[in-house]
Amino acid sequence: MEIIGKIYEALDDDEAFETLPSIVAEAVGSRSCTFQLFSKDSVLEGMWHHYFQVEMDQFYRENGLHVHDLWAKTMLQAGVGRANLHSEFLDTAEFCKSFFYNEFIRRFGDDSAHCLGFGSETPDGGLVVMGLHRARSDQDFTEEERSKLEFLRPHITRVAILRKRLAEAAGNAVGALAAVDCLEDAYLMLAPDRRISFANAAAEALLREQKLMRASDGKLYVCRTQDDDRLSRALDDANLNELSGKLSFLARDSNSAVWRFTLAPKAFDGETMVLLWIDRCQPALAAPEAMKQIYGLTPAELPILMAVSQGHSAGEISDQHGISIATVRSHIQHIYQKTGVNKATQLAQLVASLPRVR
Protein backbone atom coordinates (compact mmCIF):
# COMPACT_ATOMS: atom_id res chain seq x y z
CA MET A 1 0.00 0.00 0.00
CA GLU A 2 3.02 2.30 -0.50
CA ILE A 3 1.18 4.21 -3.24
CA ILE A 4 -1.57 5.18 -0.76
CA GLY A 5 1.05 6.60 1.58
CA LYS A 6 2.54 8.67 -1.22
CA ILE A 7 -0.90 10.06 -2.10
CA TYR A 8 -1.56 11.17 1.48
CA GLU A 9 1.89 12.74 1.76
CA ALA A 10 0.53 15.27 -0.75
CA LEU A 11 -2.06 16.43 1.81
CA ASP A 12 0.26 19.01 3.36
CA ASP A 13 3.26 18.84 1.04
CA ASP A 14 3.12 21.05 -2.06
CA GLU A 15 6.07 19.34 -3.70
CA ALA A 16 4.51 15.91 -3.18
CA PHE A 17 1.23 17.19 -4.62
CA GLU A 18 3.03 18.46 -7.72
CA THR A 19 4.40 14.97 -8.34
CA LEU A 20 1.05 13.21 -7.82
CA PRO A 21 0.45 12.72 -11.60
CA SER A 22 3.88 11.08 -11.95
CA ILE A 23 3.20 8.77 -9.01
CA VAL A 24 -0.18 7.66 -10.36
CA ALA A 25 1.16 7.24 -13.91
CA GLU A 26 3.87 4.92 -12.64
CA ALA A 27 1.52 2.96 -10.40
CA VAL A 28 -1.12 2.31 -13.08
CA GLY A 29 1.21 2.13 -16.06
CA SER A 30 0.70 5.12 -18.36
CA ARG A 31 2.94 7.41 -20.35
CA SER A 32 1.29 10.62 -19.20
CA CYS A 33 -1.16 11.89 -16.61
CA THR A 34 -3.15 15.11 -16.14
CA PHE A 35 -4.79 16.13 -12.85
CA GLN A 36 -7.32 18.99 -12.85
CA LEU A 37 -9.54 20.80 -10.36
CA PHE A 38 -12.68 22.63 -11.50
CA SER A 39 -15.02 24.97 -9.66
CA LYS A 40 -18.79 24.45 -9.66
CA ASP A 41 -18.90 26.95 -12.57
CA SER A 42 -16.51 24.76 -14.61
CA VAL A 43 -13.61 27.18 -14.16
CA LEU A 44 -10.23 25.43 -14.29
CA GLU A 45 -8.75 26.15 -10.84
CA GLY A 46 -5.61 24.08 -11.12
CA MET A 47 -3.83 21.63 -13.40
CA TRP A 48 -0.81 19.38 -12.87
CA HIS A 49 0.60 16.87 -15.30
CA HIS A 50 3.29 14.32 -16.05
CA TYR A 51 5.10 13.99 -19.41
CA PHE A 52 3.33 16.74 -21.44
CA GLN A 53 5.46 19.62 -22.72
CA VAL A 54 5.46 23.02 -21.01
CA GLU A 55 4.31 24.56 -24.32
CA MET A 56 1.30 22.23 -24.41
CA ASP A 57 0.38 23.19 -20.85
CA GLN A 58 0.64 26.88 -21.65
CA PHE A 59 -1.38 26.58 -24.87
CA TYR A 60 -4.08 24.57 -23.08
CA ARG A 61 -4.47 27.18 -20.33
CA GLU A 62 -4.24 30.30 -22.50
CA ASN A 63 -6.79 29.04 -25.01
CA GLY A 64 -9.23 27.53 -22.54
CA LEU A 65 -8.94 24.09 -24.11
CA HIS A 66 -10.61 22.45 -21.13
CA VAL A 67 -13.82 23.45 -22.91
CA HIS A 68 -12.80 21.28 -25.89
CA ASP A 69 -11.10 18.50 -23.92
CA LEU A 70 -12.83 15.45 -25.39
CA TRP A 71 -11.18 13.10 -22.91
CA ALA A 72 -12.62 14.94 -19.91
CA LYS A 73 -16.01 15.51 -21.57
CA THR A 74 -16.44 11.84 -22.36
CA MET A 75 -15.39 10.74 -18.87
CA LEU A 76 -17.85 13.10 -17.20
CA GLN A 77 -20.68 12.14 -19.54
CA ALA A 78 -20.00 8.48 -18.72
CA GLY A 79 -20.69 9.27 -15.08
CA VAL A 80 -18.77 10.79 -12.18
CA GLY A 81 -17.58 8.78 -9.23
CA ARG A 82 -15.86 5.92 -11.05
CA ALA A 83 -12.86 5.26 -13.27
CA ASN A 84 -13.67 4.74 -16.97
CA LEU A 85 -11.93 3.58 -20.12
CA HIS A 86 -12.40 6.30 -22.73
CA SER A 87 -12.60 3.75 -25.56
CA GLU A 88 -15.71 2.18 -23.98
CA PHE A 89 -17.63 5.34 -24.83
CA LEU A 90 -15.78 6.72 -27.85
CA ASP A 91 -13.76 4.60 -30.25
CA THR A 92 -10.09 5.63 -30.36
CA ALA A 93 -10.22 5.92 -34.15
CA GLU A 94 -13.09 8.41 -33.83
CA PHE A 95 -11.21 10.33 -31.15
CA CYS A 96 -8.28 10.70 -33.56
CA LYS A 97 -10.59 12.52 -35.99
CA SER A 98 -11.58 15.10 -33.37
CA PHE A 99 -10.69 18.78 -33.19
CA PHE A 100 -9.02 18.24 -29.80
CA TYR A 101 -6.69 15.53 -31.11
CA ASN A 102 -5.74 17.17 -34.41
CA GLU A 103 -5.65 20.85 -33.38
CA PHE A 104 -4.10 20.41 -29.97
CA ILE A 105 -2.37 17.06 -29.41
CA ARG A 106 -0.97 16.67 -32.93
CA ARG A 107 -0.12 20.38 -33.04
CA PHE A 108 2.74 19.63 -30.66
CA GLY A 109 3.78 16.39 -32.34
CA ASP A 110 2.18 14.27 -29.64
CA ASP A 111 0.23 11.08 -30.33
CA SER A 112 -1.57 10.44 -27.04
CA ALA A 113 -4.89 8.76 -27.88
CA HIS A 114 -5.81 6.11 -25.31
CA CYS A 115 -7.21 7.43 -22.04
CA LEU A 116 -8.19 6.04 -18.65
CA GLY A 117 -9.59 8.48 -16.12
CA PHE A 118 -12.24 9.63 -13.69
CA GLY A 119 -14.23 12.62 -12.56
CA SER A 120 -15.29 12.94 -8.91
CA GLU A 121 -17.55 15.59 -7.46
CA THR A 122 -16.44 17.79 -4.56
CA PRO A 123 -18.74 18.91 -1.72
CA ASP A 124 -18.89 22.45 -3.15
CA GLY A 125 -20.10 21.22 -6.55
CA GLY A 126 -16.72 21.27 -8.26
CA LEU A 127 -14.86 18.40 -9.90
CA VAL A 128 -11.64 16.47 -9.45
CA VAL A 129 -10.60 15.09 -12.86
CA MET A 130 -7.68 12.82 -13.67
CA GLY A 131 -6.71 11.31 -17.02
CA LEU A 132 -3.94 8.82 -17.83
CA HIS A 133 -2.84 8.45 -21.45
CA ARG A 134 -0.96 6.23 -23.87
CA ALA A 135 0.22 6.68 -27.44
CA ARG A 136 -2.12 5.79 -30.29
CA SER A 137 0.18 2.93 -31.31
CA ASP A 138 0.28 1.48 -27.78
CA GLN A 139 -2.13 -1.01 -26.26
CA ASP A 140 -5.27 0.43 -24.71
CA PHE A 141 -5.73 0.28 -20.95
CA THR A 142 -7.06 -2.95 -19.49
CA GLU A 143 -9.85 -3.65 -17.03
CA GLU A 144 -7.22 -4.55 -14.44
CA GLU A 145 -5.63 -1.12 -14.86
CA ARG A 146 -9.05 0.51 -14.61
CA SER A 147 -9.54 -1.30 -11.30
CA LYS A 148 -6.16 -0.01 -10.08
CA LEU A 149 -7.16 3.57 -10.80
CA GLU A 150 -10.60 3.02 -9.27
CA PHE A 151 -8.92 1.83 -6.07
CA LEU A 152 -6.80 5.00 -5.96
CA ARG A 153 -9.60 7.37 -7.02
CA PRO A 154 -11.24 7.93 -3.59
CA HIS A 155 -7.88 8.68 -1.97
CA ILE A 156 -6.83 11.12 -4.71
CA THR A 157 -10.22 12.83 -4.47
CA ARG A 158 -10.07 13.03 -0.69
CA VAL A 159 -6.60 14.64 -0.71
CA ALA A 160 -7.67 17.17 -3.36
CA ILE A 161 -10.78 18.12 -1.37
CA LEU A 162 -8.90 18.46 1.91
CA ARG A 163 -6.14 20.52 0.30
CA LYS A 164 -8.77 22.83 -1.12
CA ARG A 165 -10.39 23.18 2.28
CA LEU A 166 -7.02 23.94 3.83
CA ALA A 167 -6.33 26.58 1.19
CA GLU A 168 -9.76 28.15 1.64
CA ALA A 169 -9.39 28.15 5.42
CA ALA A 170 -5.96 29.76 5.15
CA GLY A 171 -7.38 32.46 2.91
CA ASN A 172 -10.24 33.29 5.27
CA ALA A 173 -8.43 33.09 8.59
CA VAL A 174 -5.60 35.08 10.08
CA GLY A 175 -2.51 32.91 10.27
CA ALA A 176 -1.90 29.22 9.80
CA LEU A 177 -3.10 28.27 13.29
CA ALA A 178 -6.46 29.94 12.77
CA ALA A 179 -6.74 28.20 9.40
CA VAL A 180 -6.23 24.74 10.90
CA ASP A 181 -8.73 25.59 13.63
CA CYS A 182 -11.34 26.10 10.91
CA LEU A 183 -11.19 22.39 10.03
CA GLU A 184 -13.69 19.99 11.56
CA ASP A 185 -11.16 17.16 11.89
CA ALA A 186 -8.60 17.00 14.68
CA TYR A 187 -4.93 17.62 13.89
CA LEU A 188 -2.00 17.21 16.25
CA MET A 189 1.77 17.36 15.84
CA LEU A 190 3.61 14.83 17.99
CA ALA A 191 7.26 14.41 18.91
CA PRO A 192 8.71 10.86 18.85
CA ASP A 193 7.97 10.53 22.61
CA ARG A 194 4.24 11.41 22.12
CA ARG A 195 4.74 14.99 23.35
CA ILE A 196 2.15 17.28 21.77
CA SER A 197 3.68 20.30 20.07
CA PHE A 198 0.47 21.45 18.36
CA ALA A 199 -3.26 20.70 18.55
CA ASN A 200 -6.00 22.47 16.64
CA ALA A 201 -9.35 23.43 18.19
CA ALA A 202 -11.02 20.13 17.27
CA ALA A 203 -8.16 18.16 18.83
CA GLU A 204 -8.25 20.27 22.00
CA ALA A 205 -12.00 19.60 22.28
CA LEU A 206 -11.37 15.84 22.12
CA LEU A 207 -8.65 16.13 24.75
CA ARG A 208 -11.00 18.04 27.08
CA GLU A 209 -13.77 15.47 26.65
CA GLN A 210 -11.40 12.55 27.45
CA LYS A 211 -13.80 10.09 25.78
CA LEU A 212 -11.34 9.16 23.01
CA MET A 213 -7.97 10.46 24.15
CA ARG A 214 -6.31 12.47 26.89
CA ALA A 215 -3.12 14.38 27.61
CA SER A 216 -0.84 13.64 30.55
CA ASP A 217 2.38 15.55 31.19
CA GLY A 218 1.99 17.05 27.74
CA LYS A 219 1.87 13.65 26.05
CA LEU A 220 -0.95 12.03 24.08
CA TYR A 221 -2.68 8.83 25.19
CA VAL A 222 -5.69 7.03 23.71
CA CYS A 223 -8.20 6.06 26.39
CA ARG A 224 -8.72 2.39 25.49
CA THR A 225 -5.61 0.33 26.21
CA GLN A 226 -5.79 -1.68 22.98
CA ASP A 227 -6.13 1.52 20.94
CA ASP A 228 -3.21 3.15 22.78
CA ASP A 229 -1.15 0.08 21.93
CA ARG A 230 -2.02 0.64 18.26
CA LEU A 231 -0.84 4.24 18.56
CA SER A 232 2.44 3.03 20.10
CA ARG A 233 3.08 0.61 17.25
CA ALA A 234 2.24 3.24 14.63
CA LEU A 235 4.53 5.80 16.29
CA ASP A 236 7.35 3.26 16.54
CA ASP A 237 7.07 2.56 12.81
CA ALA A 238 6.93 6.27 11.98
CA ASN A 239 9.92 7.11 14.19
CA LEU A 240 12.04 4.32 12.76
CA ASN A 241 11.46 5.44 9.20
CA GLU A 242 10.42 9.00 8.47
CA LEU A 243 9.65 7.97 4.88
CA SER A 244 7.35 5.12 5.90
CA GLY A 245 4.33 6.97 4.54
CA LYS A 246 0.80 7.12 5.89
CA LEU A 247 -0.10 4.88 8.83
CA SER A 248 -3.68 4.38 9.92
CA PHE A 249 -5.77 2.53 12.50
CA LEU A 250 -9.27 2.64 13.99
CA ALA A 251 -10.11 3.44 17.63
CA ARG A 252 -13.31 3.69 19.69
CA ASP A 253 -14.36 6.29 22.25
CA SER A 254 -16.32 5.65 25.45
CA ASN A 255 -19.56 5.80 23.45
CA SER A 256 -18.26 3.08 21.06
CA ALA A 257 -18.08 5.59 18.19
CA VAL A 258 -15.34 4.72 15.67
CA TRP A 259 -12.56 7.20 14.89
CA ARG A 260 -9.79 6.95 12.33
CA PHE A 261 -6.22 7.88 13.33
CA THR A 262 -3.93 8.73 10.40
CA LEU A 263 -0.23 9.38 11.00
CA ALA A 264 2.19 11.01 8.58
CA PRO A 265 5.84 11.36 9.69
CA LYS A 266 7.52 14.61 8.64
CA ALA A 267 11.10 15.84 9.02
CA PHE A 268 11.60 19.34 10.49
CA ASP A 269 15.17 20.64 10.85
CA GLY A 270 16.52 17.10 11.00
CA GLU A 271 13.97 15.93 13.57
CA THR A 272 11.10 13.58 12.79
CA MET A 273 7.67 14.79 13.89
CA VAL A 274 4.39 13.02 13.30
CA LEU A 275 1.30 14.74 11.95
CA LEU A 276 -1.73 12.99 13.48
CA TRP A 277 -5.07 13.46 11.78
CA ILE A 278 -8.20 12.16 13.55
CA ASP A 279 -11.60 11.99 11.88
CA ARG A 280 -14.88 10.17 12.37
CA CYS A 281 -14.91 7.00 10.29
CA GLN A 282 -18.27 7.69 8.72
CA PRO A 283 -18.75 6.36 5.18
CA ALA A 284 -20.86 8.08 2.58
CA LEU A 285 -24.57 7.25 2.68
CA ALA A 286 -24.20 5.83 -0.82
CA ALA A 287 -21.13 3.76 0.11
CA PRO A 288 -22.85 0.32 0.00
CA GLU A 289 -24.32 0.95 -3.45
CA ALA A 290 -21.04 2.41 -4.70
CA MET A 291 -19.07 -0.60 -3.45
CA LYS A 292 -21.64 -2.92 -5.02
CA GLN A 293 -21.30 -1.27 -8.43
CA ILE A 294 -17.51 -0.91 -8.32
CA TYR A 295 -16.54 -4.29 -6.91
CA GLY A 296 -19.55 -6.49 -7.65
CA LEU A 297 -20.34 -7.25 -4.00
CA THR A 298 -23.48 -9.30 -3.35
CA PRO A 299 -26.41 -8.16 -1.16
CA ALA A 300 -25.24 -10.64 1.49
CA GLU A 301 -21.71 -9.19 1.48
CA LEU A 302 -22.67 -5.51 1.73
CA PRO A 303 -23.73 -5.45 5.42
CA ILE A 304 -20.62 -7.47 6.30
CA LEU A 305 -18.48 -4.96 4.38
CA MET A 306 -19.94 -2.01 6.28
CA ALA A 307 -19.59 -3.76 9.66
CA VAL A 308 -15.93 -4.69 9.04
CA SER A 309 -15.14 -1.15 7.81
CA GLN A 310 -16.60 0.20 11.07
CA GLY A 311 -14.28 -1.93 13.19
CA HIS A 312 -16.59 -4.79 14.23
CA SER A 313 -15.12 -8.24 14.82
CA ALA A 314 -16.34 -11.44 13.17
CA GLY A 315 -17.99 -12.45 16.45
CA GLU A 316 -19.82 -9.14 16.76
CA ILE A 317 -21.01 -9.35 13.16
CA SER A 318 -22.18 -12.92 13.75
CA ASP A 319 -24.30 -11.80 16.72
CA GLN A 320 -25.65 -8.72 14.93
CA HIS A 321 -26.78 -10.57 11.80
CA GLY A 322 -27.63 -13.98 13.24
CA ILE A 323 -25.22 -15.94 11.04
CA SER A 324 -22.34 -18.23 11.90
CA ILE A 325 -18.81 -16.93 12.39
CA ALA A 326 -17.66 -19.27 9.61
CA THR A 327 -20.12 -17.62 7.20
CA VAL A 328 -18.98 -14.17 8.30
CA ARG A 329 -15.34 -15.07 7.71
CA SER A 330 -16.16 -16.53 4.31
CA HIS A 331 -17.91 -13.29 3.33
CA ILE A 332 -14.93 -11.25 4.59
CA GLN A 333 -12.49 -13.28 2.49
CA HIS A 334 -14.65 -12.81 -0.61
CA ILE A 335 -14.83 -9.06 0.09
CA TYR A 336 -11.03 -8.87 0.43
CA GLN A 337 -10.58 -10.75 -2.84
CA LYS A 338 -12.98 -8.50 -4.71
CA THR A 339 -11.66 -5.20 -3.35
CA GLY A 340 -7.98 -6.13 -3.50
CA VAL A 341 -7.20 -5.42 0.17
CA ASN A 342 -6.20 -7.81 2.94
CA LYS A 343 -6.76 -5.86 6.15
CA ALA A 344 -9.80 -4.41 7.90
CA THR A 345 -8.04 -1.05 8.25
CA GLN A 346 -7.43 -0.92 4.49
CA LEU A 347 -11.08 -1.78 3.87
CA ALA A 348 -12.12 0.98 6.27
CA GLN A 349 -9.92 3.46 4.38
CA LEU A 350 -11.44 2.39 1.09
CA VAL A 351 -15.04 2.76 2.27
CA ALA A 352 -14.54 5.94 4.31
CA SER A 353 -12.66 7.62 1.46
CA LEU A 354 -15.61 7.44 -0.93
CA PRO A 355 -16.65 11.04 -1.73
CA ARG A 356 -19.67 12.22 0.26
CA VAL A 357 -21.84 13.00 -2.77
CA ARG A 358 -25.57 13.23 -2.22
Stockholm file with secondary structure:
# STOCKHOLM 1.0

chainA/1-358         MEIIGKIYEALDDDEAFETLPSIVAEAVGSRSCTFQLFSKDSVLEGMWHHYFQVEMDQFYRENGLHVHDLWAKTMLQAGVGRANLHSEFLDTAEFCKSFFYNEFIRRFGDDSAHCLGFGSETPDGGLVVMGLHRARSDQDFTEEERSKLEFLRPHITRVAILRKRLAEAAGNAVGALAAVDCLEDAYLMLAPDRRISFANAAAEALLREQKLMRASDGKLYVCRTQDDDRLSRALDDANLNELSGKLSFLARDSNSAVWRFTLAPKAFDGETMVLLWIDRCQPALAAPEAMKQIYGLTPAELPILMAVSQGHSAGEISDQHGISIATVRSHIQHIYQKTGVNKATQLAQLVASLPRVR
#=GR chainA/1-358 SS CHHHHHHHHTTSCHHHHHTHHHHHHHHHTCSEEEEEEECTTCCEEEEEEESSCHHHHHHHHHTTGGGTCHHHHHHHHHCSSEEEEGGGTSCHHHHTTSHHIIIIIGGGTCCEEEEEEEEEECTTSCEEEEEEEEETTSCCCCHHHHHHHHHHHHHHHHHHHHHHHHHHHHHHSSHHHHHHHTSSSEEEEECTTSBEEEECHHHHHHHHHTSSEEEETTEEEESSHHHHHHHHHHHHHHHHCTTSCCEEEEEECTTCCEEEEEEEEEEETTEEEEEEEEEECCCCTTHHHHHHHHHCCCTTHHHHHHHHHTTCCHHHHHHHHTCCHHHHHHHHHHHHHHHTCCSHHHHHHHHHTSCCCC
#=GC SS_cons         CHHHHHHHHTTSCHHHHHTHHHHHHHHHTCSEEEEEEECTTCCEEEEEEESSCHHHHHHHHHTTGGGTCHHHHHHHHHCSSEEEEGGGTSCHHHHTTSHHIIIIIGGGTCCEEEEEEEEEECTTSCEEEEEEEEETTSCCCCHHHHHHHHHHHHHHHHHHHHHHHHHHHHHHSSHHHHHHHTSSSEEEEECTTSBEEEECHHHHHHHHHTSSEEEETTEEEESSHHHHHHHHHHHHHHHHCTTSCCEEEEEECTTCCEEEEEEEEEEETTEEEEEEEEEECCCCTTHHHHHHHHHCCCTTHHHHHHHHHTTCCHHHHHHHHTCCHHHHHHHHHHHHHHHTCCSHHHHHHHHHTSCCCC
//
